[in-house]
Amino acid sequence: MSRSYHLDGHLPADHLLSPQAAFARLPFHVRQFTDYSPLDLWETDTRRLPRSLARLRRRARDFADRVLAPAAMELDLAPHLPAGEVHPLVADILVRAGREGFLSYFLPAPIGSMPPDRAFHSPVWQSCLVIEEFSRVCGGLMLLLSAHHLGCMPLVLSGSPRLILGQLRPIYRSCLNGDPHLVAFAITEPDAGSDVEDGHGAARYKPGLVASPVPGGFRLNGRKQFISGGDICRSLTVFAALEGEGMESWTCFHVDSRSPGFRVIRTELKMGMRASGAAELEFSDVFVPADRVVGKLRGGWAINRATLNFSRIPVASMGVGFAEAATRIAAEFACSYELGGKTLVNYQDVQLHLATMLAETRALRSLVWQEARHAWRPRQLMASGCKFHATDRAQHICEMAMDLLAGHGSLHEARIEKLFRDLRLTRIFEGTNQINRLAVIEDWQDSLMNMVPSDSQGPGNSGA
Ligand SMILES: Cc1cc2nc3c(=O)[nH]c(=O)nc-3n(C[C@H](O)[C@H](O)[C@H](O)COP(=O)(O)OP(=O)(O)OC[C@H]3O[C@@H](n4cnc5c(N)ncnc54)[C@H](O)[C@@H]3O)c2cc1C
């Protein structure tokens, strides 16, 4: 049956001049080169993925809708808990995520839970698909679950079978058995956010967490700040400088959070992603056995930078998930809100607004999937460029939704104000978007230097 309803300024689908009616009159074989199927866009994108990734995307969406979405708004409004207390909804979600393999999918079975047919695709791409779906329903729960993969990444990147089989595999097993062992990633210090993510700043920085060699291992002293999941993790990958040395001595340690001397000072009352705790951590003579050094002594800076290259494309996918949700919220509002005797979507400037949001969201997804597809060896220029662009543009798309919802958008139940607060944080963590722009230039600088004209009388020098 043909549809006869239509929006103002457009023809109904059964009108002779509509593309659907025109294409329907084409010969069968010519029609094969046209597409006006009513298939939903999410479904269209999913079908374009390799089969194993399409399955993962469907599973992630199902988990997000079934488990995360029902808890999202309640956790956003829940009172800020003292360090050490876990909201029962969070505890339940962690168990379910662990059992369903969402805390162990970064490595193939039998170490992790990635099925063999997915092992042919970049784990970064897999992570992007999951994170996009989780972000779509709740930024806080997404961060709660994905910060764990960031924490595990140094163990993966150590490339050490001893660490992967001896430390990471038991972590993954525990998660799969319904006893979630979360791992946090700790680089930020009270005096250093960007300085531990950017070589230029690090070269001048005096380390705030120091490891002193003692018989059998090291003792750690100092603090870390803003550590996602630091309040509930069972272990952490922590970066510290060796006593008396600078940042070039940074070494990664896998620390048990039950170690004497380790203390969660507090979790921050932050603007968004409130289901995930950002903790300040104190290390007072925390003993770490020598076999829990991750990678080489003084090899921590490389592991840190490599981890960030792996994680920044997934952070970009958070932007895609938020942009998708903002576009949907705006479209639902436009289709239901009455103004001046007609539904908002019938105003053509509103249609232009929605079309821009849709196209921008799809452009971001194309960028992220394109970079993620090839990210077996993620390169800094691509990872950082993707991170700052996707999260900056997602914020713009979110603002477009807020423009459309106007006063209604300021209400908690409209969901867009939560999304706005959650999304804003993606432009700060994993390096501020300014630092990520500098990371692009850092990687690009050799090529940039080669662009200096050989006669050195280029435009930049013309006034000299
Ligand atoms: C929700 C959340 C979760 C987080 N989770 C974690 C985590 O799990 N683990 C972890 O280790 N950290 C985490 N962080 C910390 C985060 O990575 C840092 O906040 C971030 O790197 C910025 O550091 P900063 O806040 O100290 O800002 P600063 O580094 O002090 O920056 C202040 C300003 O100076 C600018 N700036 C700095 N250097 C330069 C420069 N060279 N040139 C120009 N401008 C510059 C910055 O862009 C910014 O505008 C988290 C933060 C948040 C908000």
The ligand as an SDF file (V2000), in Angstrom:
LIG
                    3D

 53 58  0  0  0  0  0  0  0  0999 V2000
   35.5980   12.3610   33.0800 C   0  0  0  0  0  0  0  0  0  0  0  0
   37.0830   12.2520   33.0630 C   0  0  0  0  0  0  0  0  0  0  0  0
   37.6590   10.9930   33.0620 C   0  0  0  0  0  0  0  0  0  0  0  0
   39.0530   10.8750   33.0600 C   0  0  0  0  0  0  0  0  0  0  0  0
   39.6000    9.6050   33.1230 N   0  0  0  0  0  0  0  0  0  0  0  0
   40.9520    9.4810   33.2330 C   0  0  0  0  0  0  0  0  0  0  0  0
   41.5410    8.1760   33.3990 C   0  0  0  0  0  0  0  0  0  0  0  0
   40.8430    7.1450   33.4200 O   0  0  0  0  0  0  0  0  0  0  0  0
   42.8780    8.0880   33.5540 N   0  0  0  0  0  0  0  0  0  0  0  0
   43.6860    9.1970   33.5310 C   0  0  0  0  0  0  0  0  0  0  0  0
   44.8900    9.0470   33.6960 O   0  0  0  0  0  0  0  0  0  0  0  0
   43.1520   10.4440   33.3660 N   0  0  0  0  0  0  0  0  0  0  0  0
   41.8190   10.6150   33.2260 C   0  0  0  0  0  0  0  0  0  0  0  0
   41.2650   11.8820   33.0860 N   0  0  0  0  0  0  0  0  0  0  0  0
   42.1400   13.0500   33.0540 C   0  0  0  0  0  0  0  0  0  0  0  0
   42.1990   13.7290   31.6960 C   0  0  0  0  0  0  0  0  0  0  0  0
   42.8980   12.9400   30.7800 O   0  0  0  0  0  0  0  0  0  0  0  0
   42.8160   15.1250   31.9130 C   0  0  0  0  0  0  0  0  0  0  0  0
   41.8370   15.8960   32.5830 O   0  0  0  0  0  0  0  0  0  0  0  0
   43.2000   15.7780   30.6240 C   0  0  0  0  0  0  0  0  0  0  0  0
   44.3460   15.1870   30.1100 O   0  0  0  0  0  0  0  0  0  0  0  0
   43.4580   17.2910   30.8090 C   0  0  0  0  0  0  0  0  0  0  0  0
   44.3200   17.5090   31.8770 O   0  0  0  0  0  0  0  0  0  0  0  0
   44.0470   18.6800   32.9250 P   0  0  0  0  0  0  0  0  0  0  0  0
   42.6170   18.5960   33.2930 O   0  0  0  0  0  0  0  0  0  0  0  0
   45.0450   18.5730   34.0170 O   0  0  0  0  0  0  0  0  0  0  0  0
   44.2780   20.0080   32.1190 O   0  0  0  0  0  0  0  0  0  0  0  0
   45.6950   20.7640   31.8810 P   0  0  0  0  0  0  0  0  0  0  0  0
   46.6670   19.8210   31.3050 O   0  0  0  0  0  0  0  0  0  0  0  0
   46.0800   21.4620   33.1180 O   0  0  0  0  0  0  0  0  0  0  0  0
   45.2820   21.8090   30.7750 O   0  0  0  0  0  0  0  0  0  0  0  0
   44.7580   23.1320   31.0560 C   0  0  0  0  0  0  0  0  0  0  0  0
   44.6270   23.8730   29.7350 C   0  0  0  0  0  0  0  0  0  0  0  0
   45.9130   24.0860   29.1500 O   0  0  0  0  0  0  0  0  0  0  0  0
   45.8910   23.6250   27.7990 C   0  0  0  0  0  0  0  0  0  0  0  0
   47.2460   23.1670   27.4440 N   0  0  0  0  0  0  0  0  0  0  0  0
   48.0100   22.2900   28.0890 C   0  0  0  0  0  0  0  0  0  0  0  0
   49.2070   22.1440   27.4790 N   0  0  0  0  0  0  0  0  0  0  0  0
   49.1880   22.9700   26.4060 C   0  0  0  0  0  0  0  0  0  0  0  0
   50.1090   23.2970   25.3730 C   0  0  0  0  0  0  0  0  0  0  0  0
   51.3110   22.7380   25.3030 N   0  0  0  0  0  0  0  0  0  0  0  0
   49.7390   24.2010   24.4410 N   0  0  0  0  0  0  0  0  0  0  0  0
   48.5250   24.7740   24.4770 C   0  0  0  0  0  0  0  0  0  0  0  0
   47.6020   24.5140   25.4330 N   0  0  0  0  0  0  0  0  0  0  0  0
   47.9320   23.6210   26.3670 C   0  0  0  0  0  0  0  0  0  0  0  0
   44.8810   22.5100   27.8100 C   0  0  0  0  0  0  0  0  0  0  0  0
   44.4080   22.2340   26.4990 O   0  0  0  0  0  0  0  0  0  0  0  0
   43.8070   23.1070   28.6880 C   0  0  0  0  0  0  0  0  0  0  0  0
   43.0440   24.0200   27.9590 O   0  0  0  0  0  0  0  0  0  0  0  0
   39.8760   12.0240   33.0480 C   0  0  0  0  0  0  0  0  0  0  0  0
   39.2870   13.3010   33.0240 C   0  0  0  0  0  0  0  0  0  0  0  0
   37.9100   13.4260   33.0380 C   0  0  0  0  0  0  0  0  0  0  0  0
   37.3150   14.7980   33.0210 C   0  0  0  0  0  0  0  0  0  0  0  0
  1  2  1  0
  2  3  1  0
  2 52  2  0
  3  4  2  0
  4  5  1  0
  4 50  1  0
  5  6  2  0
  6  7  1  0
  6 13  1  0
  7  8  2  0
  7  9  1  0
  9 10  1  0
 10 11  2  0
 10 12  1  0
 12 13  2  0
 13 14  1  0
 14 15  1  0
 14 50  1  0
 15 16  1  0
 16 17  1  0
 16 18  1  0
 18 19  1  0
 18 20  1  0
 20 21  1  0
 20 22  1  0
 22 23  1  0
 23 24  1  0
 24 25  2  0
 24 26  1  0
 24 27  1  0
 27 28  1  0
 28 29  2  0
 28 30  1  0
 28 31  1  0
 31 32  1  0
 32 33  1  0
 33 34  1  0
 33 48  1  0
 34 35  1  0
 35 36  1  0
 35 46  1  0
 36 37  1  0
 36 45  1  0
 37 38  2  0
 38 39  1  0
 39 40  1  0
 39 45  2  0
 40 41  1  0
 40 42  2  0
 42 43  1  0
 43 44  2  0
 44 45  1  0
 46 47  1  0
 46 48  1  0
 48 49  1  0
 50 51  2  0
 51 52  1  0
 52 53  1  0
M  END
$$$$
